[in-house]
Amino acid sequence: MAPVAAAGYTDAMGTFTRRSLRVVRLWPVLLVVLGTAAGAVAAMAIYHSDREISAGTIRLSADPGHRGALDIYVPLVDWGARFDAVRLPARLRIEARTFDSGAVGDVASGRVGVHQLRTEARDEVESFIRVLIPVTFAAALGIGVLMSLALRGLTAVRLRALLATAAAAALAAAGAVAILLPPRGAIENPDYYANGSQIPVALRVAQQATDSAQSLSQDLDDQLLGLARLIAVPRRRASTDPLPRLTLASDLHNNLLALPALERAAADMPLFFAGDLTTSGVPLEADLTGAVAHAGREFVFVSGNHDSDTLERRLARSGAVVLTERGRLLPDGTLGSVVVRVGGLRVAGYGDPFKRRSAGGYRAEEDPRITDTQKAAFWTWLRPLADRVDVVMVHSPALAETAIAELQADPTGSPLLFLTGHTHEQDLREVGNVVVLNGGTVGGGGAGNFNEDQPYGLAVLTYDRTPSFVPLAADMVAIDPRDSSASAERRILDLP
């Protein structure tokens, strides 16, 4: 190596070494900052306050380490609503602990304006945060000071500098609580959640929360009114929904563990299953999954690429409505009408072109990708039906691409709903007068695909059928397979 290059290399290494040593010497400062932050997080997690409002007692708390949200939870009905309104990575939680039955009844009946309840809760939230700020500062500073004293003499950094670092970090933590924890912006579009057997309540409450407004708006006042009605008339919960609904599920893939949650979620409404109930459709799988034909008020099925003609016949004999592009498959193996009536809706279905066949040994296609020819064939089938149906079931969304583009260019006189699956991802699209709904994978990817790490997904559609079919809102439901807790994000449809 040349002398000049060697000297440059030596200087560079010396500079790097000095900087590295400087960073290493600052490790006590980093420890103090981390300790102070830990004190602030611990204070937020531990501190809570019970407050009295006219409707009863509420408990206010902050749960750090989550996506920021305003969380309203009622243990009595095991129901909650979560609003994306907090910028700090913490959930500001309002938990209803006790109730004044008279006050709740007044709110539920409309005798007392719900805005009064909202104002009381807002004032208590502000008071809670004003107390939480000094609590967070004190806890953070206390841990920071203790860390500084513990490190005294173990480092070249002076105690005064460590104490100043602790004070600055504690002030930053308190400032973050003051600025980022208070809810901001419009409090709307909640995620609903519940646990175990209360999953249907989480799905129903979105409709109950809007009865007062005679609409499907998402204002916080409507959510509070719906909550009051859930508490005030618990025995009438099942009959408070004025509008019909349907459940959409697909892609169970033999995961029998998901069946109880699916049955609970669809217990009082028609269940539309958009394919891939099994993995290959062999007789054993058809027998194992056949019980799903009794889920929901009616069970409507269209095949996916992992289903088979054997499965279709098994479901038809069990009483399911099995749809094919040539007509409904009847228990005796014959075909009925292409368009059937379910839940007051006119429904047609198109079987997957890659469905397994018993005559072919249930073998899968080597390249099961939808072709332009198959898309054109689907549109040729749908075109004469477009004005005669409200709902079209098809497993693969790709198969309907050409049809949707044609309907966008030349829309039908009334809305048309496509119920799909296959992608294992929840999706809701509005294309002109067309709605495309995908509930995700109700089997979490299937018994052999747990590495997908998917929640059990399904969708619940609220619609009106007087004087004609109009889809109003979709609840995109995700069920955690570990504890059966469910969340439901409501999406309002705005068709032209």
Residue pairs with C-beta under 8 A, 6 or more apart in sequence:
1 9
25 155
25 156
25 157
26 157
27 155
28 151
28 154
28 155
28 157
28 162
29 157
29 161
29 162
29 165
31 147
31 151
32 144
32 147
32 148
32 151
32 162
32 165
32 166
32 169
33 144
33 165
33 169
35 143
35 144
35 146
35 147
35 166
36 140
36 141
36 143
36 144
36 147
36 165
36 166
36 169
36 170
36 173
37 140
37 169
37 173
38 143
39 139
39 140
39 141
39 142
39 143
39 144
39 170
39 173
40 136
40 137
40 139
40 140
40 170
40 173
40 174
40 177
41 64
41 65
42 139
42 143
43 132
43 135
43 136
43 138
43 139
43 140
44 62
44 63
44 64
44 90
44 132
44 136
44 177
45 62
45 63
45 64
47 61
47 62
47 132
47 135
48 59
48 60
48 61
49 59
49 60
49 61
49 128
49 131
50 57
50 58
50 59
50 60
50 97
51 57
51 58
51 59
51 60
51 124
51 127
51 128
53 117
53 120
53 121
53 124
54 100
54 103
54 112
54 116
54 117
54 120
55 96
55 99
55 100
55 103
55 104
55 107
55 117
55 120
55 228
56 96
56 97
56 98
56 99
56 100
56 103
56 104
57 96
57 97
57 98
58 94
58 95
58 96
58 97
58 121
58 124
59 93
59 94
59 95
59 97
60 92
60 93
60 94
60 95
60 124
60 125
60 128
61 93
61 95
62 90
62 91
62 92
62 93
62 132
62 177
62 181
63 71
63 90
63 91
63 93
64 88
64 89
64 90
65 89
65 90
66 89
66 90
66 91
67 84
67 89
67 91
68 84
68 85
68 86
68 87
68 88
68 89
68 90
68 91
68 180
69 82
69 83
69 84
69 85
69 86
69 91
69 92
70 82
70 83
70 85
70 86
70 91
70 92
70 94
70 183
70 187
71 80
71 81
71 82
71 83
71 91
71 92
71 93
71 94
72 80
72 81
72 82
72 83
72 94
72 96
72 223
72 227
73 79
73 80
73 93
73 94
73 95
73 96
74 80
74 95
74 96
74 227
74 230
74 231
75 95
75 96
75 97
76 96
76 99
76 231
77 198
77 201
77 230
77 231
77 234
78 194
78 195
78 196
78 198
78 201
79 192
79 193
79 194
79 198
79 201
79 202
79 205
79 227
79 230
80 192
80 193
80 194
80 202
81 190
81 191
81 192
81 193
81 205
81 209
81 223
81 227
82 91
82 190
82 191
82 192
82 193
82 487
83 183
83 187
83 188
83 189
83 190
83 220
84 189
85 183
85 184
85 185
85 186
85 187
86 92
86 180
86 181
86 182
86 183
86 184
87 180
87 184
88 176
88 177
88 180
88 181
90 181
92 125
92 181
92 183
94 121
94 125
96 227
96 231
99 231
101 232
103 112
104 228
104 231
104 232
105 232
106 112
107 114
107 117
107 224
107 225
107 228
107 232
108 225
108 228
108 229
108 231
108 232
108 233
109 232
110 212
114 212
114 221
114 224
114 225
114 228
115 221
117 224
117 228
118 220
118 221
118 224
125 182
125 183
126 182
129 177
129 178
129 181
129 182
132 177
132 181
133 174
133 177
133 178
134 174
136 173
136 174
136 177
137 170
137 171
137 173
137 174
140 166
140 169
140 170
140 173
140 174
141 166
141 167
141 170
143 166
144 163
144 165
144 166
144 167
144 169
144 170
145 163
145 166
147 162
147 166
148 159
148 162
148 163
148 165
148 166
149 159
151 157
151 162
152 159
152 162
187 220
188 218
188 219
188 220
189 218
189 489
189 490
190 218
190 223
190 489
190 490
191 487
191 488
191 489
192 202
192 203
192 205
192 206
192 475
192 487
192 488
192 489
192 490
193 202
193 485
193 486
193 487
193 488
194 201
194 202
194 485
194 486
195 483
195 484
195 485
195 486
196 483
196 484
196 485
197 264
199 261
199 264
199 265
199 479
199 484
199 486
200 264
200 265
200 267
200 268
201 230
201 237
202 477
202 486
202 487
202 488
203 265
203 460
203 475
203 477
203 486
203 488
204 237
204 238
204 240
204 241
205 226
205 227
205 230
206 226
206 462
206 473
206 475
206 488
206 490
207 216
207 240
207 241
207 242
207 243
207 245
207 462
208 226
208 229
208 230
208 237
208 240
208 241
209 222
209 223
209 225
209 226
209 227
210 216
210 217
210 222
210 226
211 225
211 226
211 229
211 240
211 242
212 222
212 225
213 219
213 222
216 462
216 472
216 473
216 490
216 492
217 492
218 490
218 492
229 240
230 237
233 240
238 268
243 462
243 463
243 464
243 472
244 269
244 343
244 344
244 462
244 463
244 464
244 465
245 269
245 460
245 461
245 462
245 463
246 269
246 270
246 271
246 272
246 342
246 343
246 345
246 460
246 461
246 463
247 265
247 266
247 269
247 270
247 271
247 272
247 296
247 458
247 459
247 460
247 461
248 272
248 274
248 419
248 437
248 438
248 439
248 458
248 459
248 460
248 461
249 262
249 266
249 271
249 272
249 273
249 274
249 439
249 442
249 458
249 459
250 273
250 274
250 275
250 276
250 304
250 395
250 420
250 421
250 422
250 438
250 439
250 440
250 441
250 442
251 275
251 276
251 304
251 421
251 422
251 424
251 440
251 441
251 442
251 443
251 445
251 446
252 258
252 259
252 262
252 273
252 276
252 277
252 278
252 289
252 292
252 441
252 442
252 443
252 446
253 276
253 277
253 278
253 279
253 306
253 441
253 443
253 445
253 446
253 447
253 448
253 449
254 278
254 279
254 285
254 288
254 289
254 443
254 446
254 447
254 448
255 443
255 444
255 445
255 446
255 447
256 288
256 289
256 447
257 447
257 481
258 442
258 443
258 444
258 456
258 479
258 481
259 291
259 292
259 295
261 456
261 479
261 484
261 486
262 271
262 292
262 295
262 442
262 456
262 458
263 295
263 296
265 458
265 460
265 477
265 479
265 486
266 295
266 296
266 297
266 458
267 295
267 296
268 297
269 296
269 297
269 343
269 460
270 296
270 297
270 298
270 299
270 300
270 342
270 343
271 295
271 296
271 297
271 298
271 299
271 300
272 300
272 342
272 347
272 391
272 393
272 419
273 292
273 299
273 300
273 301
273 302
274 302
274 304
274 393
274 394
274 395
274 419
274 420
274 421
274 422
274 438
274 439
275 301
275 302
275 303
275 304
275 305
275 306
275 307
275 352
275 395
275 396
275 421
275 422
276 304
276 305
276 306
276 307
276 395
276 421
276 422
277 289
277 292
277 301
277 304
277 306
277 307
277 311
278 285
278 286
278 289
278 306
278 307
278 308
278 311
279 285
279 306
279 446
279 447
279 448
280 306
280 308
280 356
280 362
280 364
281 306
281 307
281 308
281 309
281 310
281 311
281 355
281 356
281 362
282 308
282 310
282 362
283 310
283 314
285 311
286 308
286 310
286 311
286 314
286 315
287 314
289 311
290 314
290 315
290 318
292 299
293 299
293 301
293 315
293 318
293 319
293 320
294 318
294 319
297 343
298 321
298 342
298 343
299 315
299 319
299 320
299 321
300 320
300 321
300 323
300 340
300 342
300 347
300 349
300 393
301 312
301 315
301 320
301 321
301 322
301 323
301 349
302 322
302 323
302 324
302 349
302 350
302 351
302 352
302 393
302 394
302 395
303 311
303 312
303 324
303 351
303 352
303 355
303 395
304 352
304 355
304 395
304 396
304 421
304 422
305 352
305 354
305 355
305 356
305 364
305 365
305 368
305 395
305 396
305 422
306 356
306 364
307 352
307 355
307 356
308 355
308 356
308 357
308 358
308 362
309 355
309 356
309 357
309 358
310 358
310 362
312 322
312 324
312 329
312 351
313 329
313 333
315 322
316 322
316 329
316 330
316 331
316 333
317 331
319 331
321 328
321 340
321 342
321 347
322 328
322 329
323 329
323 340
323 347
323 348
323 349
323 350
323 351
323 393
324 335
324 349
324 350
324 351
325 338
325 349
325 350
325 351
325 381
326 335
326 338
327 335
327 336
327 337
327 338
328 335
328 336
328 337
328 338
328 340
329 335
329 336
330 336
338 348
338 385
339 346
339 347
339 348
339 385
339 388
339 389
340 346
340 347
340 348
341 347
342 391
344 465
345 390
345 391
345 463
345 465
345 469
346 388
346 389
346 390
346 391
346 469
347 389
347 390
347 391
347 392
347 393
348 382
348 385
348 389
348 391
348 392
348 393
349 392
349 393
349 394
350 378
350 381
350 382
350 392
350 393
350 394
350 399
352 394
352 395
352 396
352 399
353 370
353 374
353 399
354 364
354 365
354 368
356 362
356 363
356 364
370 396
370 398
370 399
372 402
374 399
375 398
375 399
375 400
375 401
375 402
375 403
376 402
378 394
378 399
378 400
378 402
378 403
379 402
379 403
379 406
382 392
382 403
383 403
383 406
385 392
386 407
386 412
386 416
387 412
387 413
387 414
389 416
390 414
390 415
390 416
390 417
390 469
391 416
391 417
391 418
391 419
392 400
392 416
392 417
392 418
392 419
393 418
393 419
393 420
394 400
394 418
394 419
394 420
395 420
395 421
395 422
396 420
396 421
396 422
397 418
397 420
397 422
397 423
397 427
397 436
397 438
398 422
400 418
400 420
400 436
404 418
404 431
404 434
404 436
407 416
407 431
407 432
407 433
407 434
408 431
408 432
408 434
411 432
411 433
411 434
412 433
414 433
414 468
414 469
414 470
415 433
415 434
415 435
415 469
415 470
415 471
415 495
416 433
416 434
416 435
417 434
417 435
417 437
417 461
417 463
417 469
417 471
418 434
418 435
418 436
418 437
419 437
420 427
420 436
420 437
420 438
421 438
421 439
421 441
422 438
423 438
424 440
424 441
424 445
424 452
424 454
424 457
425 438
425 440
426 438
426 439
426 440
426 457
426 459
426 476
426 478
427 436
427 437
427 438
428 435
428 436
428 437
428 438
428 459
428 474
428 476
428 491
429 435
429 436
430 436
430 493
430 494
430 495
432 496
433 495
433 496
435 471
435 493
435 495
437 459
437 461
437 474
438 459
439 457
439 458
439 459
439 476
439 477
440 454
440 455
440 457
440 458
440 459
440 476
440 478
441 452
441 454
441 456
441 457
442 456
442 457
442 458
443 456
444 450
444 452
444 454
444 455
444 456
444 481
445 451
445 452
445 453
445 454
446 452
455 478
455 479
455 480
455 481
456 478
456 479
456 480
456 481
457 476
457 477
457 478
457 479
458 477
458 479
459 474
459 475
459 476
459 477
460 474
460 475
460 477
460 488
461 471
461 473
461 474
461 475
462 471
462 472
462 473
462 474
462 475
463 469
463 470
463 471
463 472
464 470
464 472
470 495
471 493
471 495
472 492
472 493
473 490
473 491
473 492
473 493
474 490
474 491
474 493
475 488
475 489
475 490
475 491
476 488
476 489
476 491
477 486
477 487
477 488
478 486
478 487
478 488
479 485
479 486
480 486
